[in-house]
Amino acid sequence: MKIYMSDIRKAKMCSQGTRAFFLSKGWDFQDFLKNGIDIEIVKNCDDAMAKQVIEVFENGRE
């Protein structure tokens, strides 16, 4: 499963902060905007805001 920018927005987070987060992790933000990112990658980063996005993502899929 993949997380997309729409999921980030559902978690009430902005694109500017998301871009900065991706840069800090060395992840390709432009690729994320086009293709999303695998949820397992996000789960493995052990970040409180990432966990919030995952929670919103998983609760929205039920």
C-alpha positions, 0 to 999 in steps of 0.5 A: 500500500502507498501513501499519497499527498492526499493522505498527508493532507487528511492528516492536516499536514502541509506540503512544505513540511512534508517536502522538508521531512522527505529531504531530511530522510533523503527521500525523493519528494517529486517521486512521492508526488507522482507515485506515492511512497510505500507505507512500510518505508514510512513505518520504518522511519520511527517519527511521531508525525509519520506515525500520525499520517499512518494512523489517519491512513489506516483508519481511513482505509477501514 
